[in-house]
Amino acid sequence: MEPRLLRAFVTAAEELHFTRAAARLYLAQQALSRDIRRLEREVGAELFSRTTRVVALTAEGERLLPYARRVLAAYEEFATACAGESRPLLVDVGGPVSTGRRVLAEARRTAPRLELVARYQSGLTGAVERILAGRLDVSFGRVGGLSADVRAGLEFLPVRLERMTVLLPDDHRLAGCDRVSLDALRGETLYAGAGNPDTAEWTDLAERLFAGRGIAVAEPFPGIEGEEEFVRVIRKRGWAVLASEEFIEVPGMVLRPLVDPVPLSPVAMVWRRGLRHPGLDALRDVVRELVDLHGWLERPSGSWLPEADAVGMRVS
């Protein structure tokens, strides 16, 4: 049985939407449907119940899904074993200034013989699609913003509770403050990646933080790719930006920590379930060292963090 067919089955089961599943796999929808039909012939049962409006797993599909996931994980282990240490590990760090970038830099220092190749996907939601499709190995971000079905295909390690900040034009009324309280932002509109499907987990966190505080998320805007383009768009539109303490410098703008309460952005290292690679081992070792050294998972008193994220990050 071809792993491609199992991957089509698992992805369609996670999405319950053939168009989205095909997009994740970079396939035409007709090709995905063809693979599903072929797999159904091979197992001798329908795996999905399909109508014009709803896609659902059949009882047999529910029963076989965990087996398919285990087979794909075993296939991944086998492929990794065959490639040995020669295969580069593809690591998405989000941006040139980020917690992921710090972890990667330290892993390269401590394990120089390994090839750890950086990628700069703008958000975890988009990166995870590539991880599950086998085009990326590791990423960093907020796992609490992912669906349970997607998380089922992943493993993760809590890394850091980043303090959230606001990026302000240097002529903004609050730019002269050392810190900015959330109450002081009432009536303001902040850019938080709305309209970029790759950063949906970040937009969701912003909406949770702003709820009931009179702060609005800026209108949807197409995904902004690259540091130079980000700076151009933000400066041109005059937006204030919800950010974290690990952020690029933007000319003409200032980064200020948010307080009262201190909002936290949970960052975990995420990889495909079953992945085995010496580079992944090196990254995990570095994460544990940095967490112990810097107290990255210590939660400040009176801080803000959604309860589901606190549970997922194993903090109280």
C-alpha positions as CSV (number, residue, x, y, z in Angstrom):
1,M,0.0,0.0,0.0
2,E,1.6,3.3,-1.1
3,P,2.3,5.8,1.6
4,R,0.9,8.5,-0.7
5,L,-2.6,7.0,-0.4
6,L,-2.4,6.8,3.4
7,R,-1.1,10.4,3.5
8,A,-4.1,11.5,1.4
9,F,-6.5,9.6,3.7
10,V,-5.0,11.1,6.9
11,T,-4.9,14.7,5.5
12,A,-8.5,14.4,4.3
13,A,-9.6,13.0,7.7
14,E,-7.9,16.0,9.4
15,E,-9.5,18.6,7.2
16,L,-12.9,16.9,6.4
17,H,-12.8,19.1,3.4
18,F,-11.3,17.8,0.1
19,T,-10.3,21.2,-1.3
20,R,-8.3,22.2,1.8
21,A,-6.8,18.7,2.0
22,A,-5.7,18.9,-1.6
23,A,-4.2,22.3,-1.0
24,R,-2.2,21.0,1.9
25,L,-0.8,18.2,-0.2
26,Y,-0.2,20.5,-3.2
27,L,-2.5,18.2,-5.3
28,A,-5.4,18.9,-7.6
29,Q,-8.7,18.0,-5.8
30,Q,-9.4,15.4,-8.5
31,A,-6.0,13.7,-7.8
32,L,-6.8,13.6,-4.1
33,S,-10.3,12.1,-4.8
34,R,-8.7,9.5,-7.1
35,D,-6.2,8.5,-4.4
36,I,-9.0,8.2,-1.8
37,R,-11.1,6.0,-4.1
38,R,-8.1,3.8,-4.8
39,L,-7.4,3.4,-1.1
40,E,-11.1,2.5,-0.5
41,R,-10.9,-0.2,-3.2
42,E,-7.7,-1.6,-1.6
43,V,-9.2,-1.8,1.9
44,G,-12.6,-2.9,0.6
45,A,-14.6,-0.2,2.5
46,E,-15.7,3.4,2.2
47,L,-13.7,5.7,4.4
48,F,-15.6,8.9,3.9
49,S,-19.3,9.8,3.8
50,R,-19.6,12.5,1.2
51,T,-22.5,14.8,0.3
52,T,-22.5,18.1,-1.5
53,R,-22.1,19.9,1.8
54,V,-20.5,17.6,4.3
55,V,-17.5,15.3,4.4
56,A,-17.4,12.9,7.4
57,L,-15.4,9.8,8.3
58,T,-17.4,6.5,8.2
59,A,-17.1,4.1,11.1
60,E,-14.5,2.1,9.1
61,G,-12.6,5.3,8.4
62,E,-12.6,6.2,12.1
63,R,-11.3,2.7,12.9
64,L,-8.5,2.7,10.3
65,L,-7.3,6.3,10.9
66,P,-5.0,5.6,13.9
67,Y,-3.4,2.7,12.0
68,A,-2.7,4.9,9.0
69,R,-1.0,7.4,11.2
70,R,1.2,4.8,12.7
71,V,2.1,3.4,9.3
72,L,3.1,6.9,8.1
73,A,5.1,7.4,11.3
74,A,7.0,4.1,10.7
75,Y,7.6,5.1,7.1
76,E,9.0,8.4,8.2
77,E,11.4,6.6,10.6
78,F,12.4,4.2,7.8
79,A,13.1,7.0,5.4
80,T,15.1,8.9,8.0
81,A,17.1,5.8,8.9
82,C,18.0,5.2,5.2
83,A,19.0,8.9,4.8
84,G,21.1,8.7,8.0
85,E,22.7,11.9,9.1
86,S,23.3,13.1,5.5
87,R,19.8,14.5,5.1
88,P,19.5,18.1,6.2
89,L,16.9,19.0,8.8
90,L,14.6,21.8,7.6
91,V,13.9,24.1,10.5
92,D,11.4,27.0,10.2
93,V,12.3,29.7,12.7
94,G,9.6,32.2,11.7
95,G,11.8,35.2,11.3
96,P,15.4,36.5,11.5
97,V,14.7,37.7,15.1
98,S,12.8,35.0,17.0
99,T,13.1,32.4,19.7
100,G,13.3,29.7,17.0
101,R,16.3,31.5,15.5
102,R,18.0,31.6,18.9
103,V,17.4,27.8,19.4
104,L,18.7,27.1,15.9
105,A,21.8,29.2,16.3
106,E,22.7,27.4,19.5
107,A,22.1,24.0,18.0
108,R,24.4,24.8,15.1
109,R,27.1,25.9,17.6
110,T,26.8,22.7,19.8
111,A,26.4,20.3,16.8
112,P,28.4,21.8,13.9
113,R,28.6,18.5,12.0
114,L,24.8,18.5,11.5
115,E,23.2,20.4,8.6
116,L,20.3,22.4,10.0
117,V,18.7,24.5,7.2
118,A,16.7,27.5,8.2
119,R,13.3,28.4,6.7
120,Y,11.3,31.5,7.3
121,Q,7.6,30.6,7.3
122,S,5.6,33.5,8.7
123,G,3.3,31.5,11.0
124,L,2.9,28.1,12.6
125,T,-0.4,27.3,10.9
126,G,1.2,27.5,7.5
127,A,4.4,25.8,8.6
128,V,2.4,22.8,10.0
129,E,0.8,22.2,6.6
130,R,4.3,21.7,5.2
131,I,5.4,19.6,8.2
132,L,2.5,17.2,7.7
133,A,3.1,17.0,4.0
134,G,6.8,16.2,4.6
135,R,8.2,19.4,3.1
136,L,9.4,20.8,6.4
137,D,10.6,19.1,9.6
138,V,10.5,21.5,12.5
139,S,8.8,24.8,13.4
140,F,8.1,27.1,16.4
141,G,4.9,28.7,17.5
142,R,1.6,28.5,19.4
143,V,0.3,24.9,19.3
144,G,-2.9,26.0,21.2
145,G,-4.1,27.7,18.0
146,L,-4.1,24.4,16.0
147,S,-7.0,22.1,15.8
148,A,-7.0,18.8,17.7
149,D,-6.9,16.8,14.4
150,V,-3.8,18.7,13.2
151,R,-2.1,18.3,16.6
152,A,-2.7,14.5,16.4
153,G,-0.1,14.3,13.7
154,L,2.5,16.3,15.6
155,E,4.8,16.2,18.6
156,F,5.9,19.3,20.5
157,L,8.1,20.6,23.2
158,P,7.3,23.8,25.2
159,V,10.0,26.4,24.7
160,R,9.2,29.8,26.0
161,L,6.5,32.1,27.3
162,E,7.4,35.3,25.3
163,R,6.2,38.6,26.7
164,M,4.0,40.4,24.2
165,T,4.8,43.9,23.0
166,V,3.4,46.7,20.8
167,L,5.3,48.2,17.9
168,L,4.3,51.9,17.6
169,P,5.2,54.7,15.1
170,D,7.6,57.0,16.9
171,D,5.1,59.8,16.7
172,H,2.3,57.8,18.4
173,R,0.9,59.2,21.5
174,L,2.2,56.2,23.6
175,A,5.6,56.0,21.9
176,G,7.3,57.9,24.7
177,C,6.1,55.5,27.4
178,D,8.6,52.9,28.7
179,R,5.7,50.4,29.0
180,V,2.2,50.4,27.6
181,S,-0.8,49.2,29.6
182,L,-3.5,47.4,27.8
183,D,-6.0,49.9,29.1
184,A,-4.1,52.7,27.3
185,L,-4.7,50.9,24.0
186,R,-8.5,51.2,24.2
187,G,-9.8,52.6,21.0
188,E,-6.6,51.6,19.1
189,T,-6.4,49.3,16.1
190,L,-3.4,46.9,15.9
191,Y,-2.2,44.8,13.1
192,A,-2.2,41.1,14.1
193,G,-1.9,39.2,10.8
194,A,-5.6,39.0,10.0
195,G,-6.1,37.9,6.5
196,N,-3.0,35.8,6.4
197,P,-4.0,32.1,6.8
198,D,-0.5,31.1,7.7
199,T,-0.6,33.1,10.9
200,A,-4.1,32.2,12.1
201,E,-2.9,31.1,15.5
202,W,-1.4,34.5,16.2
203,T,-4.5,36.4,15.0
204,D,-6.6,34.1,17.3
205,L,-4.4,34.9,20.3
206,A,-4.7,38.7,19.5
207,E,-8.5,38.5,19.4
208,R,-8.6,36.6,22.7
209,L,-6.3,39.3,24.3
210,F,-8.3,42.2,22.9
211,A,-11.8,40.9,23.7
212,G,-13.6,43.2,26.1
213,R,-10.7,45.7,26.1
214,G,-11.9,48.0,23.3
215,I,-8.9,47.1,21.1
216,A,-9.5,46.2,17.5
217,V,-7.6,44.0,15.1
218,A,-6.7,45.7,11.8
219,E,-8.7,44.6,8.8
220,P,-7.6,41.6,6.8
221,F,-4.6,42.1,4.6
222,P,-2.8,39.7,2.3
223,G,0.1,37.8,3.9
224,I,3.3,40.0,4.0
225,E,6.4,38.1,2.9
226,G,9.9,39.2,4.0
227,E,11.2,41.7,6.4
228,E,11.6,44.5,3.8
229,E,8.0,44.2,2.6
230,F,6.7,44.0,6.2
231,V,8.5,47.3,7.1
232,R,7.2,49.0,3.9
233,V,3.6,47.9,4.4
234,I,3.5,48.7,8.1
235,R,5.1,52.1,7.7
236,K,2.8,53.0,4.7
237,R,-0.4,52.1,6.5
238,G,0.6,53.6,9.8
239,W,-0.4,50.6,11.8
240,A,0.6,49.8,15.4
241,V,1.5,46.1,15.5
242,L,1.0,43.4,18.2
243,A,4.4,41.8,18.5
244,S,6.6,39.8,21.0
245,E,9.8,40.6,22.8
246,E,11.8,38.9,20.0
247,F,11.1,41.2,17.1
248,I,13.0,43.0,14.3
249,E,13.9,46.6,14.5
250,V,11.7,48.9,12.3
251,P,13.1,52.3,11.4
252,G,10.8,55.1,12.6
253,M,9.0,52.8,15.1
254,V,9.5,51.7,18.7
255,L,8.9,48.5,20.5
256,R,7.2,48.7,24.0
257,P,6.3,45.9,26.4
258,L,2.7,45.5,27.3
259,V,1.6,45.4,30.9
260,D,-1.4,45.3,33.3
261,P,-1.5,42.4,32.8
262,V,1.6,41.1,31.0
263,P,0.3,39.1,28.1
264,L,2.3,36.0,27.1
265,S,2.8,34.4,23.7
266,P,3.4,30.6,24.2
267,V,6.1,29.2,21.9
268,A,6.7,25.5,21.4
269,M,8.9,23.5,19.1
270,V,6.8,21.4,16.8
271,W,7.7,18.4,14.5
272,R,6.0,15.6,12.6
273,R,5.0,12.7,14.8
274,G,7.5,9.8,14.4
275,L,10.3,12.0,13.0
276,R,13.7,10.7,14.0
277,H,16.8,12.7,13.2
278,P,20.0,13.6,15.1
279,G,19.3,17.3,14.3
280,L,16.0,17.0,16.1
281,D,17.7,15.5,19.1
282,A,20.2,18.4,19.1
283,L,17.4,21.0,19.0
284,R,15.6,19.3,21.8
285,D,18.7,19.3,24.0
286,V,19.3,23.0,23.3
287,V,15.7,23.9,24.2
288,R,16.0,22.1,27.5
289,E,19.3,23.9,28.3
290,L,17.9,27.4,27.3
291,V,14.7,26.8,29.3
292,D,16.8,26.0,32.4
293,L,19.3,28.8,31.8
294,H,16.9,31.6,31.1
295,G,13.7,30.5,32.9
296,W,11.8,30.7,29.6
297,L,8.8,28.8,31.0
298,E,8.5,30.7,34.2
299,R,5.1,32.5,34.3
300,P,5.2,36.1,35.8
301,S,2.7,36.7,38.5
302,G,-0.5,38.3,37.3
303,S,0.3,37.6,33.6
304,W,-2.3,36.8,30.9
305,L,-2.4,33.5,29.1
306,P,-5.4,31.6,27.8
307,E,-6.1,28.6,30.0
308,A,-5.9,26.1,27.1
309,D,-2.4,27.4,26.2
310,A,-1.3,27.2,29.9
311,V,-2.3,23.5,30.0
312,G,-0.6,22.8,26.7
313,M,2.6,24.5,27.8
314,R,2.4,22.7,31.2
315,V,2.5,25.9,33.2
316,S,0.2,27.1,35.9
